[in-house]
Amino acid sequence: MNLSGTFVSGEHPTEGTVQIVVESEQRFIELQPDFKTSDLGPDLRVVLHRLEDVIGSTTPPDFPLQEQELFLLDRLQSFTGKRRYPIPSWLDLASYQSVAIWCYAFNATFGAAKLNSQ
């Protein structure tokens, strides 16, 4: 399973890359060292999303998400740099096509990355 993607900005500037990595049978969403997003939002979360093109399929300016189409991984640990978020072993990753940075409090998507096979 070699999946990666490049972030596209939504409501706020978001850039960099993300990968799915496997280590000792544990899967992780790994934001790469080039990751950066705005610090303007409260309650930012890292989510897996069923849509391939989250930003192109949602409405500006806030690009709201439907909660039934996402899986909430964790709170965003840092606005920049490399971070890992564990993916539960029971989660069917094939059902999700992208990773998004999402403001839970205001249902606003800061950015999203389509996951592609390497």
Backbone atoms as SQL, in Angstrom:
CREATE TABLE atoms (id INTEGER PRIMARY KEY, chain TEXT, resi INTEGER, resn TEXT, atom TEXT, x REAL, y REAL, z REAL);
INSERT INTO atoms VALUES
  (1, 'A', 1, 'MET', 'N', 0.846, -1.169, 0.000),
  (2, 'A', 1, 'MET', 'CA', 0.000, 0.000, 0.000),
  (3, 'A', 1, 'MET', 'C', 0.894, 1.236, 0.000),
  (4, 'A', 2, 'ASN', 'N', 1.112, 1.816, -1.156),
  (5, 'A', 2, 'ASN', 'CA', 1.889, 3.042, -1.271),
  (6, 'A', 2, 'ASN', 'C', 0.980, 4.126, -1.805),
  (7, 'A', 3, 'LEU', 'N', 0.416, 4.919, -0.899),
  (8, 'A', 3, 'LEU', 'CA', -0.483, 6.001, -1.277),
  (9, 'A', 3, 'LEU', 'C', 0.102, 7.320, -0.813),
  (10, 'A', 4, 'SER', 'N', -0.034, 8.341, -1.659),
  (11, 'A', 4, 'SER', 'CA', 0.429, 9.671, -1.278),
  (12, 'A', 4, 'SER', 'C', -0.392, 10.707, -2.023),
  (13, 'A', 5, 'GLY', 'N', -0.282, 11.955, -1.585),
  (14, 'A', 5, 'GLY', 'CA', -1.003, 13.033, -2.243),
  (15, 'A', 5, 'GLY', 'C', -0.407, 14.379, -1.892),
  (16, 'A', 6, 'THR', 'N', -0.834, 15.390, -2.645),
  (17, 'A', 6, 'THR', 'CA', -0.387, 16.766, -2.447),
  (18, 'A', 6, 'THR', 'C', -1.595, 17.613, -2.083),
  (19, 'A', 7, 'PHE', 'N', -1.460, 18.399, -1.037),
  (20, 'A', 7, 'PHE', 'CA', -2.574, 19.225, -0.572),
  (21, 'A', 7, 'PHE', 'C', -2.900, 20.352, -1.543),
  (22, 'A', 8, 'VAL', 'N', -4.206, 20.611, -1.663),
  (23, 'A', 8, 'VAL', 'CA', -4.763, 21.738, -2.409),
  (24, 'A', 8, 'VAL', 'C', -5.484, 22.599, -1.378),
  (25, 'A', 9, 'SER', 'N', -5.301, 23.905, -1.459),
  (26, 'A', 9, 'SER', 'CA', -5.922, 24.810, -0.491),
  (27, 'A', 9, 'SER', 'C', -7.427, 24.865, -0.647),
  (28, 'A', 10, 'GLY', 'N', -8.103, 25.003, 0.482),
  (29, 'A', 10, 'GLY', 'CA', -9.540, 25.226, 0.530),
  (30, 'A', 10, 'GLY', 'C', -9.794, 26.610, 1.091),
  (31, 'A', 11, 'GLU', 'N', -10.378, 26.666, 2.293),
  (32, 'A', 11, 'GLU', 'CA', -10.688, 27.957, 2.906),
  (33, 'A', 11, 'GLU', 'C', -9.434, 28.757, 3.271),
  (34, 'A', 12, 'HIS', 'N', -8.360, 28.076, 3.621),
  (35, 'A', 12, 'HIS', 'CA', -7.108, 28.747, 3.996),
  (36, 'A', 12, 'HIS', 'C', -5.942, 28.060, 3.293),
  (37, 'A', 13, 'PRO', 'N', -4.837, 28.772, 3.080),
  (38, 'A', 13, 'PRO', 'CA', -3.683, 28.168, 2.410),
  (39, 'A', 13, 'PRO', 'C', -3.209, 26.901, 3.126),
  (40, 'A', 14, 'THR', 'N', -3.101, 25.841, 2.350),
  (41, 'A', 14, 'THR', 'CA', -2.617, 24.552, 2.848),
  (42, 'A', 14, 'THR', 'C', -1.763, 23.945, 1.747),
  (43, 'A', 15, 'GLU', 'N', -0.590, 23.462, 2.101),
  (44, 'A', 15, 'GLU', 'CA', 0.318, 22.917, 1.092),
  (45, 'A', 15, 'GLU', 'C', 1.139, 21.781, 1.678),
  (46, 'A', 16, 'GLY', 'N', 1.832, 21.081, 0.785),
  (47, 'A', 16, 'GLY', 'CA', 2.689, 19.978, 1.200),
  (48, 'A', 16, 'GLY', 'C', 2.119, 18.637, 0.802),
  (49, 'A', 17, 'THR', 'N', 2.749, 17.593, 1.295),
  (50, 'A', 17, 'THR', 'CA', 2.383, 16.240, 0.892),
  (51, 'A', 17, 'THR', 'C', 2.037, 15.376, 2.105),
  (52, 'A', 18, 'VAL', 'N', 1.346, 14.289, 1.792),
  (53, 'A', 18, 'VAL', 'CA', 0.911, 13.324, 2.800),
  (54, 'A', 18, 'VAL', 'C', 1.139, 11.926, 2.234),
  (55, 'A', 19, 'GLN', 'N', 1.444, 10.971, 3.103),
  (56, 'A', 19, 'GLN', 'CA', 1.617, 9.579, 2.701),
  (57, 'A', 19, 'GLN', 'C', 0.908, 8.669, 3.696),
  (58, 'A', 20, 'ILE', 'N', 0.506, 7.503, 3.191),
  (59, 'A', 20, 'ILE', 'CA', 0.066, 6.421, 4.066),
  (60, 'A', 20, 'ILE', 'C', 1.304, 5.548, 4.258),
  (61, 'A', 21, 'VAL', 'N', 1.705, 5.344, 5.495),
  (62, 'A', 21, 'VAL', 'CA', 2.868, 4.503, 5.774),
  (63, 'A', 21, 'VAL', 'C', 2.438, 3.349, 6.677),
  (64, 'A', 22, 'VAL', 'N', 3.162, 2.241, 6.545),
  (65, 'A', 22, 'VAL', 'CA', 2.910, 1.064, 7.376),
  (66, 'A', 22, 'VAL', 'C', 4.199, 0.744, 8.116),
  (67, 'A', 23, 'GLU', 'N', 4.077, 0.591, 9.426),
  (68, 'A', 23, 'GLU', 'CA', 5.232, 0.274, 10.257),
  (69, 'A', 23, 'GLU', 'C', 4.790, -0.738, 11.303),
  (70, 'A', 24, 'SER', 'N', 5.413, -1.908, 11.288),
  (71, 'A', 24, 'SER', 'CA', 5.055, -2.984, 12.230),
  (72, 'A', 24, 'SER', 'C', 3.552, -3.264, 12.210),
  (73, 'A', 25, 'GLU', 'N', 2.993, -3.373, 11.021),
  (74, 'A', 25, 'GLU', 'CA', 1.580, -3.685, 10.785),
  (75, 'A', 25, 'GLU', 'C', 0.615, -2.583, 11.218),
  (76, 'A', 26, 'GLN', 'N', 1.113, -1.430, 11.638),
  (77, 'A', 26, 'GLN', 'CA', 0.266, -0.281, 11.976),
  (78, 'A', 26, 'GLN', 'C', 0.315, 0.710, 10.813),
  (79, 'A', 27, 'ARG', 'N', -0.860, 1.160, 10.376),
  (80, 'A', 27, 'ARG', 'CA', -0.949, 2.151, 9.296),
  (81, 'A', 27, 'ARG', 'C', -1.044, 3.548, 9.898),
  (82, 'A', 28, 'PHE', 'N', -0.433, 4.501, 9.191),
  (83, 'A', 28, 'PHE', 'CA', -0.444, 5.893, 9.632),
  (84, 'A', 28, 'PHE', 'C', -0.703, 6.824, 8.458),
  (85, 'A', 29, 'ILE', 'N', -1.397, 7.926, 8.721),
  (86, 'A', 29, 'ILE', 'CA', -1.376, 9.087, 7.839),
  (87, 'A', 29, 'ILE', 'C', -0.151, 9.862, 8.287),
  (88, 'A', 30, 'GLU', 'N', 0.746, 10.149, 7.372),
  (89, 'A', 30, 'GLU', 'CA', 1.954, 10.887, 7.724),
  (90, 'A', 30, 'GLU', 'C', 2.031, 12.174, 6.910),
  (91, 'A', 31, 'LEU', 'N', 1.852, 13.291, 7.596),
  (92, 'A', 31, 'LEU', 'CA', 2.068, 14.586, 6.967),
  (93, 'A', 31, 'LEU', 'C', 3.573, 14.751, 6.840),
  (94, 'A', 32, 'GLN', 'N', 4.029, 15.149, 5.660),
  (95, 'A', 32, 'GLN', 'CA', 5.457, 15.232, 5.388),
  (96, 'A', 32, 'GLN', 'C', 6.056, 16.556, 5.886),
  (97, 'A', 33, 'PRO', 'N', 7.397, 16.655, 5.924),
  (98, 'A', 33, 'PRO', 'CA', 8.039, 17.870, 6.431),
  (99, 'A', 33, 'PRO', 'C', 7.621, 19.152, 5.708),
  (100, 'A', 34, 'ASP', 'N', 7.169, 19.035, 4.456),
  (101, 'A', 34, 'ASP', 'CA', 6.764, 20.227, 3.696),
  (102, 'A', 34, 'ASP', 'C', 5.321, 20.664, 3.979),
  (103, 'A', 35, 'PHE', 'N', 4.626, 19.971, 4.873),
  (104, 'A', 35, 'PHE', 'CA', 3.236, 20.314, 5.183),
  (105, 'A', 35, 'PHE', 'C', 3.147, 21.648, 5.922),
  (106, 'A', 36, 'LYS', 'N', 2.147, 22.448, 5.514),
  (107, 'A', 36, 'LYS', 'CA', 1.893, 23.721, 6.195),
  (108, 'A', 36, 'LYS', 'C', 0.448, 24.125, 5.949),
  (109, 'A', 37, 'THR', 'N', -0.240, 24.565, 7.016),
  (110, 'A', 37, 'THR', 'CA', -1.588, 25.103, 6.887),
  (111, 'A', 37, 'THR', 'C', -1.723, 26.324, 7.791),
  (112, 'A', 38, 'SER', 'N', -2.802, 27.038, 7.620),
  (113, 'A', 38, 'SER', 'CA', -3.056, 28.254, 8.388),
  (114, 'A', 38, 'SER', 'C', -3.325, 27.944, 9.859),
  (115, 'A', 39, 'ASP', 'N', -2.929, 28.873, 10.719),
  (116, 'A', 39, 'ASP', 'CA', -3.207, 28.726, 12.147),
  (117, 'A', 39, 'ASP', 'C', -4.443, 29.525, 12.567),
  (118, 'A', 40, 'LEU', 'N', -5.273, 29.918, 11.597),
  (119, 'A', 40, 'LEU', 'CA', -6.427, 30.773, 11.871),
  (120, 'A', 40, 'LEU', 'C', -7.661, 30.031, 12.374),
  (121, 'A', 41, 'GLY', 'N', -7.663, 28.718, 12.303),
  (122, 'A', 41, 'GLY', 'CA', -8.875, 28.000, 12.687),
  (123, 'A', 41, 'GLY', 'C', -8.755, 27.292, 14.022),
  (124, 'A', 42, 'PRO', 'N', -9.841, 27.280, 14.755),
  (125, 'A', 42, 'PRO', 'CA', -9.849, 26.461, 15.968),
  (126, 'A', 42, 'PRO', 'C', -10.208, 25.021, 15.606),
  (127, 'A', 43, 'ASP', 'N', -9.840, 24.107, 16.442),
  (128, 'A', 43, 'ASP', 'CA', -10.375, 22.750, 16.357),
  (129, 'A', 43, 'ASP', 'C', -10.105, 22.060, 15.021),
  (130, 'A', 44, 'LEU', 'N', -8.874, 22.193, 14.500),
  (131, 'A', 44, 'LEU', 'CA', -8.539, 21.538, 13.232),
  (132, 'A', 44, 'LEU', 'C', -8.331, 20.046, 13.446),
  (133, 'A', 45, 'ARG', 'N', -8.853, 19.273, 12.501),
  (134, 'A', 45, 'ARG', 'CA', -8.785, 17.811, 12.568),
  (135, 'A', 45, 'ARG', 'C', -8.190, 17.259, 11.278),
  (136, 'A', 46, 'VAL', 'N', -7.585, 16.084, 11.388),
  (137, 'A', 46, 'VAL', 'CA', -7.122, 15.327, 10.228),
  (138, 'A', 46, 'VAL', 'C', -8.182, 14.271, 9.967),
  (139, 'A', 47, 'VAL', 'N', -8.701, 14.254, 8.737),
  (140, 'A', 47, 'VAL', 'CA', -9.759, 13.308, 8.399),
  (141, 'A', 47, 'VAL', 'C', -9.438, 12.568, 7.108),
  (142, 'A', 48, 'LEU', 'N', -9.940, 11.358, 7.007),
  (143, 'A', 48, 'LEU', 'CA', -9.987, 10.633, 5.737),
  (144, 'A', 48, 'LEU', 'C', -11.351, 10.920, 5.132),
  (145, 'A', 49, 'HIS', 'N', -11.389, 11.100, 3.811),
  (146, 'A', 49, 'HIS', 'CA', -12.659, 11.436, 3.163),
  (147, 'A', 49, 'HIS', 'C', -12.912, 10.516, 1.979),
  (148, 'A', 50, 'ARG', 'N', -14.185, 10.228, 1.741),
  (149, 'A', 50, 'ARG', 'CA', -14.571, 9.322, 0.653),
  (150, 'A', 50, 'ARG', 'C', -14.427, 9.953, -0.733),
  (151, 'A', 51, 'LEU', 'N', -14.544, 11.277, -0.823),
  (152, 'A', 51, 'LEU', 'CA', -14.447, 11.943, -2.122),
  (153, 'A', 51, 'LEU', 'C', -13.004, 11.996, -2.612),
  (154, 'A', 52, 'GLU', 'N', -12.850, 11.868, -3.917),
  (155, 'A', 52, 'GLU', 'CA', -11.535, 11.971, -4.537),
  (156, 'A', 52, 'GLU', 'C', -11.067, 13.423, -4.579),
  (157, 'A', 53, 'ASP', 'N', -11.980, 14.330, -4.931),
  (158, 'A', 53, 'ASP', 'CA', -11.658, 15.754, -5.067),
  (159, 'A', 53, 'ASP', 'C', -12.496, 16.546, -4.068),
  (160, 'A', 54, 'VAL', 'N', -12.045, 16.600, -2.835),
  (161, 'A', 54, 'VAL', 'CA', -12.810, 17.250, -1.770),
  (162, 'A', 54, 'VAL', 'C', -13.042, 18.724, -2.085),
  (163, 'A', 55, 'ILE', 'N', -12.010, 19.445, -2.462),
  (164, 'A', 55, 'ILE', 'CA', -12.130, 20.884, -2.712),
  (165, 'A', 55, 'ILE', 'C', -12.991, 21.145, -3.947),
  (166, 'A', 56, 'GLY', 'N', -12.789, 20.394, -5.009),
  (167, 'A', 56, 'GLY', 'CA', -13.562, 20.580, -6.236),
  (168, 'A', 56, 'GLY', 'C', -15.013, 20.145, -6.121),
  (169, 'A', 57, 'SER', 'N', -15.320, 19.310, -5.133),
  (170, 'A', 57, 'SER', 'CA', -16.676, 18.775, -4.970),
  (171, 'A', 57, 'SER', 'C', -17.488, 19.475, -3.890),
  (172, 'A', 58, 'THR', 'N', -16.898, 20.459, -3.231),
  (173, 'A', 58, 'THR', 'CA', -17.591, 21.190, -2.170),
  (174, 'A', 58, 'THR', 'C', -17.655, 22.672, -2.526),
  (175, 'A', 59, 'THR', 'N', -18.385, 23.442, -1.735),
  (176, 'A', 59, 'THR', 'CA', -18.710, 24.821, -2.090),
  (177, 'A', 59, 'THR', 'C', -17.850, 25.837, -1.340),
  (178, 'A', 60, 'PRO', 'N', -17.195, 26.754, -2.099),
  (179, 'A', 60, 'PRO', 'CA', -16.454, 27.825, -1.437),
  (180, 'A', 60, 'PRO', 'C', -17.421, 28.757, -0.725),
  (181, 'A', 61, 'PRO', 'N', -17.019, 29.559, 0.220),
  (182, 'A', 61, 'PRO', 'CA', -15.621, 29.727, 0.636),
  (183, 'A', 61, 'PRO', 'C', -15.167, 28.747, 1.710),
  (184, 'A', 62, 'ASP', 'N', -16.100, 28.032, 2.375),
  (185, 'A', 62, 'ASP', 'CA', -15.667, 27.186, 3.489),
  (186, 'A', 62, 'ASP', 'C', -15.540, 25.705, 3.155),
  (187, 'A', 63, 'PHE', 'N', -16.009, 25.272, 1.977),
  (188, 'A', 63, 'PHE', 'CA', -15.872, 23.885, 1.534),
  (189, 'A', 63, 'PHE', 'C', -16.348, 22.894, 2.606),
  (190, 'A', 64, 'PRO', 'N', -17.648, 23.004, 3.029),
  (191, 'A', 64, 'PRO', 'CA', -18.157, 22.161, 4.115),
  (192, 'A', 64, 'PRO', 'C', -18.212, 20.678, 3.728),
  (193, 'A', 65, 'LEU', 'N', -18.045, 19.823, 4.730),
  (194, 'A', 65, 'LEU', 'CA', -18.076, 18.375, 4.523),
  (195, 'A', 65, 'LEU', 'C', -19.306, 17.770, 5.173),
  (196, 'A', 66, 'GLN', 'N', -19.752, 16.651, 4.618),
  (197, 'A', 66, 'GLN', 'CA', -20.820, 15.853, 5.216),
  (198, 'A', 66, 'GLN', 'C', -20.148, 14.827, 6.131),
  (199, 'A', 67, 'GLU', 'N', -20.509, 14.834, 7.405),
  (200, 'A', 67, 'GLU', 'CA', -19.811, 13.974, 8.366),
  (201, 'A', 67, 'GLU', 'C', -19.903, 12.483, 8.040),
  (202, 'A', 68, 'GLN', 'N', -20.963, 12.057, 7.362),
  (203, 'A', 68, 'GLN', 'CA', -21.082, 10.635, 7.016),
  (204, 'A', 68, 'GLN', 'C', -20.092, 10.221, 5.924),
  (205, 'A', 69, 'GLU', 'N', -19.430, 11.188, 5.279),
  (206, 'A', 69, 'GLU', 'CA', -18.470, 10.884, 4.218),
  (207, 'A', 69, 'GLU', 'C', -17.022, 10.923, 4.693),
  (208, 'A', 70, 'LEU', 'N', -16.810, 11.114, 5.989),
  (209, 'A', 70, 'LEU', 'CA', -15.437, 11.228, 6.482),
  (210, 'A', 70, 'LEU', 'C', -15.206, 10.330, 7.683),
  (211, 'A', 71, 'PHE', 'N', -13.931, 10.088, 7.953),
  (212, 'A', 71, 'PHE', 'CA', -13.529, 9.401, 9.177),
  (213, 'A', 71, 'PHE', 'C', -12.564, 10.318, 9.907),
  (214, 'A', 72, 'LEU', 'N', -12.923, 10.680, 11.114),
  (215, 'A', 72, 'LEU', 'CA', -12.133, 11.592, 11.932),
  (216, 'A', 72, 'LEU', 'C', -10.968, 10.836, 12.569),
  (217, 'A', 73, 'LEU', 'N', -9.742, 11.233, 12.226),
  (218, 'A', 73, 'LEU', 'CA', -8.564, 10.564, 12.786),
  (219, 'A', 73, 'LEU', 'C', -8.141, 11.169, 14.117),
  (220, 'A', 74, 'ASP', 'N', -7.875, 12.481, 14.128),
  (221, 'A', 74, 'ASP', 'CA', -7.376, 13.105, 15.350),
  (222, 'A', 74, 'ASP', 'C', -7.311, 14.613, 15.150),
  (223, 'A', 75, 'ARG', 'N', -7.062, 15.321, 16.243),
  (224, 'A', 75, 'ARG', 'CA', -6.805, 16.759, 16.152),
  (225, 'A', 75, 'ARG', 'C', -5.466, 16.979, 15.449),
  (226, 'A', 76, 'LEU', 'N', -5.371, 18.055, 14.673),
  (227, 'A', 76, 'LEU', 'CA', -4.112, 18.415, 14.035),
  (228, 'A', 76, 'LEU', 'C', -3.114, 18.774, 15.134),
  (229, 'A', 77, 'GLN', 'N', -1.961, 18.123, 15.130),
  (230, 'A', 77, 'GLN', 'CA', -0.968, 18.310, 16.191),
  (231, 'A', 77, 'GLN', 'C', -0.113, 19.555, 15.994),
  (232, 'A', 78, 'SER', 'N', 0.073, 19.964, 14.739),
  (233, 'A', 78, 'SER', 'CA', 0.926, 21.115, 14.442),
  (234, 'A', 78, 'SER', 'C', 0.518, 21.690, 13.091),
  (235, 'A', 79, 'PHE', 'N', 0.650, 22.999, 12.931),
  (236, 'A', 79, 'PHE', 'CA', 0.301, 23.653, 11.666),
  (237, 'A', 79, 'PHE', 'C', 1.370, 23.436, 10.598),
  (238, 'A', 80, 'THR', 'N', 2.542, 22.956, 10.985),
  (239, 'A', 80, 'THR', 'CA', 3.630, 22.728, 10.035),
  (240, 'A', 80, 'THR', 'C', 4.368, 21.439, 10.380),
  (241, 'A', 81, 'GLY', 'N', 4.994, 20.873, 9.354),
  (242, 'A', 81, 'GLY', 'CA', 5.941, 19.790, 9.563),
  (243, 'A', 81, 'GLY', 'C', 5.373, 18.393, 9.619),
  (244, 'A', 82, 'LYS', 'N', 6.295, 17.465, 9.841),
  (245, 'A', 82, 'LYS', 'CA', 6.000, 16.035, 9.818),
  (246, 'A', 82, 'LYS', 'C', 5.285, 15.594, 11.093),
  (247, 'A', 83, 'ARG', 'N', 4.167, 14.900, 10.901),
  (248, 'A', 83, 'ARG', 'CA', 3.392, 14.349, 12.013),
  (249, 'A', 83, 'ARG', 'C', 2.730, 13.054, 11.541),
  (250, 'A', 84, 'ARG', 'N', 2.469, 12.156, 12.489),
  (251, 'A', 84, 'ARG', 'CA', 1.811, 10.876, 12.182),
  (252, 'A', 84, 'ARG', 'C', 0.507, 10.751, 12.944),
  (253, 'A', 85, 'TYR', 'N', -0.470, 10.136, 12.265),
  (254, 'A', 85, 'TYR', 'CA', -1.785, 9.892, 12.855),
  (255, 'A', 85, 'TYR', 'C', -2.148, 8.436, 12.582),
  (256, 'A', 86, 'PRO', 'N', -2.324, 7.609, 13.615),
  (257, 'A', 86, 'PRO', 'CA', -2.635, 6.196, 13.401),
  (258, 'A', 86, 'PRO', 'C', -4.008, 5.992, 12.765),
  (259, 'A', 87, 'ILE', 'N', -4.061, 5.008, 11.882),
  (260, 'A', 87, 'ILE', 'CA', -5.309, 4.594, 11.235),
  (261, 'A', 87, 'ILE', 'C', -5.736, 3.286, 11.906),
  (262, 'A', 88, 'PRO', 'N', -6.950, 3.212, 12.436),
  (263, 'A', 88, 'PRO', 'CA', -7.387, 1.961, 13.085),
  (264, 'A', 88, 'PRO', 'C', -7.279, 0.766, 12.135),
  (265, 'A', 89, 'SER', 'N', -6.867, -0.369, 12.658),
  (266, 'A', 89, 'SER', 'CA', -6.671, -1.562, 11.829),
  (267, 'A', 89, 'SER', 'C', -7.969, -2.049, 11.201),
  (268, 'A', 90, 'TRP', 'N', -9.099, -1.790, 11.841),
  (269, 'A', 90, 'TRP', 'CA', -10.395, -2.257, 11.334),
  (270, 'A', 90, 'TRP', 'C', -10.951, -1.360, 10.220),
  (271, 'A', 91, 'LEU', 'N', -10.374, -0.183, 10.014),
  (272, 'A', 91, 'LEU', 'CA', -10.901, 0.753, 9.019),
  (273, 'A', 91, 'LEU', 'C', -10.541, 0.297, 7.609),
  (274, 'A', 92, 'ASP', 'N', -11.544, 0.228, 6.725),
  (275, 'A', 92, 'ASP', 'CA', -11.325, -0.139, 5.326),
  (276, 'A', 92, 'ASP', 'C', -10.816, 1.087, 4.572),
  (277, 'A', 93, 'LEU', 'N', -9.514, 1.179, 4.441),
  (278, 'A', 93, 'LEU', 'CA', -8.891, 2.336, 3.805),
  (279, 'A', 93, 'LEU', 'C', -9.302, 2.489, 2.344),
  (280, 'A', 94, 'ALA', 'N', -9.685, 1.394, 1.699),
  (281, 'A', 94, 'ALA', 'CA', -10.108, 1.451, 0.297),
  (282, 'A', 94, 'ALA', 'C', -11.374, 2.290, 0.110),
  (283, 'A', 95, 'SER', 'N', -12.108, 2.544, 1.180),
  (284, 'A', 95, 'SER', 'CA', -13.330, 3.354, 1.103),
  (285, 'A', 95, 'SER', 'C', -13.056, 4.855, 1.100),
  (286, 'A', 96, 'TYR', 'N', -11.806, 5.243, 1.312),
  (287, 'A', 96, 'TYR', 'CA', -11.450, 6.659, 1.421),
  (288, 'A', 96, 'TYR', 'C', -10.433, 7.024, 0.352),
  (289, 'A', 97, 'GLN', 'N', -10.652, 8.179, -0.284),
  (290, 'A', 97, 'GLN', 'CA', -9.811, 8.570, -1.407),
  (291, 'A', 97, 'GLN', 'C', -8.956, 9.803, -1.153),
  (292, 'A', 98, 'SER', 'N', -9.129, 10.436, 0.010),
  (293, 'A', 98, 'SER', 'CA', -8.365, 11.654, 0.267),
  (294, 'A', 98, 'SER', 'C', -8.179, 11.887, 1.762),
  (295, 'A', 99, 'VAL', 'N', -7.268, 12.804, 2.058),
  (296, 'A', 99, 'VAL', 'CA', -7.010, 13.270, 3.420),
  (297, 'A', 99, 'VAL', 'C', -7.334, 14.754, 3.431),
  (298, 'A', 100, 'ALA', 'N', -7.997, 15.223, 4.479),
  (299, 'A', 100, 'ALA', 'CA', -8.334, 16.645, 4.567),
  (300, 'A', 100, 'ALA', 'C', -7.977, 17.196, 5.939),
  (301, 'A', 101, 'ILE', 'N', -7.707, 18.491, 5.953),
  (302, 'A', 101, 'ILE', 'CA', -7.542, 19.249, 7.194),
  (303, 'A', 101, 'ILE', 'C', -8.834, 20.031, 7.346),
  (304, 'A', 102, 'TRP', 'N', -9.579, 19.744, 8.411),
  (305, 'A', 102, 'TRP', 'CA', -10.959, 20.195, 8.549),
  (306, 'A', 102, 'TRP', 'C', -11.185, 20.854, 9.897),
  (307, 'A', 103, 'CYS', 'N', -11.837, 22.000, 9.887),
  (308, 'A', 103, 'CYS', 'CA', -12.220, 22.688, 11.119),
  (309, 'A', 103, 'CYS', 'C', -13.575, 22.135, 11.555),
  (310, 'A', 104, 'TYR', 'N', -13.555, 21.337, 12.614),
  (311, 'A', 104, 'TYR', 'CA', -14.768, 20.708, 13.125),
  (312, 'A', 104, 'TYR', 'C', -15.766, 21.749, 13.629),
  (313, 'A', 105, 'ALA', 'N', -15.291, 22.765, 14.317),
  (314, 'A', 105, 'ALA', 'CA', -16.170, 23.767, 14.931),
  (315, 'A', 105, 'ALA', 'C', -17.003, 24.528, 13.906),
  (316, 'A', 106, 'PHE', 'N', -16.412, 24.832, 12.741),
  (317, 'A', 106, 'PHE', 'CA', -17.104, 25.636, 11.735),
  (318, 'A', 106, 'PHE', 'C', -17.371, 24.886, 10.427),
  (319, 'A', 107, 'ASN', 'N', -17.106, 23.570, 10.386),
  (320, 'A', 107, 'ASN', 'CA', -17.284, 22.759, 9.182),
  (321, 'A', 107, 'ASN', 'C', -16.649, 23.441, 7.972),
  (322, 'A', 108, 'ALA', 'N', -15.361, 23.721, 8.096),
  (323, 'A', 108, 'ALA', 'CA', -14.609, 24.377, 7.028),
  (324, 'A', 108, 'ALA', 'C', -13.370, 23.548, 6.704),
  (325, 'A', 109, 'THR', 'N', -13.159, 23.285, 5.425),
  (326, 'A', 109, 'THR', 'CA', -12.015, 22.496, 4.990),
  (327, 'A', 109, 'THR', 'C', -10.872, 23.427, 4.607),
  (328, 'A', 110, 'PHE', 'N', -9.774, 23.323, 5.333),
  (329, 'A', 110, 'PHE', 'CA', -8.610, 24.176, 5.060),
  (330, 'A', 110, 'PHE', 'C', -7.874, 23.703, 3.813),
  (331, 'A', 111, 'GLY', 'N', -7.816, 22.392, 3.586),
  (332, 'A', 111, 'GLY', 'CA', -7.149, 21.835, 2.416),
  (333, 'A', 111, 'GLY', 'C', -7.362, 20.341, 2.365),
  (334, 'A', 112, 'ALA', 'N', -7.088, 19.754, 1.198),
  (335, 'A', 112, 'ALA', 'CA', -7.266, 18.313, 1.030),
  (336, 'A', 112, 'ALA', 'C', -6.280, 17.784, 0.000),
  (337, 'A', 113, 'ALA', 'N', -5.962, 16.498, 0.126),
  (338, 'A', 113, 'ALA', 'CA', -5.038, 15.829, -0.787),
  (339, 'A', 113, 'ALA', 'C', -5.653, 14.522, -1.257),
  (340, 'A', 114, 'LYS', 'N', -5.750, 14.357, -2.568),
  (341, 'A', 114, 'LYS', 'CA', -6.203, 13.091, -3.149),
  (342, 'A', 114, 'LYS', 'C', -5.097, 12.060, -2.968),
  (343, 'A', 115, 'LEU', 'N', -5.458, 10.862, -2.513),
  (344, 'A', 115, 'LEU', 'CA', -4.486, 9.788, -2.338),
  (345, 'A', 115, 'LEU', 'C', -4.328, 9.017, -3.642),
  (346, 'A', 116, 'ASN', 'N', -3.107, 8.959, -4.140),
  (347, 'A', 116, 'ASN', 'CA', -2.784, 8.262, -5.382),
  (348, 'A', 116, 'ASN', 'C', -1.814, 7.127, -5.095),
  (349, 'A', 117, 'SER', 'N', -1.900, 6.054, -5.893),
  (350, 'A', 117, 'SER', 'CA', -0.924, 4.968, -5.788),
  (351, 'A', 117, 'SER', 'C', 0.411, 5.452, -6.324),
  (352, 'A', 118, 'GLN', 'N', 1.482, 5.038, -5.655),
  (353, 'A', 118, 'GLN', 'CA', 2.828, 5.431, -6.105),
  (354, 'A', 118, 'GLN', 'C', 3.358, 4.420, -7.083);
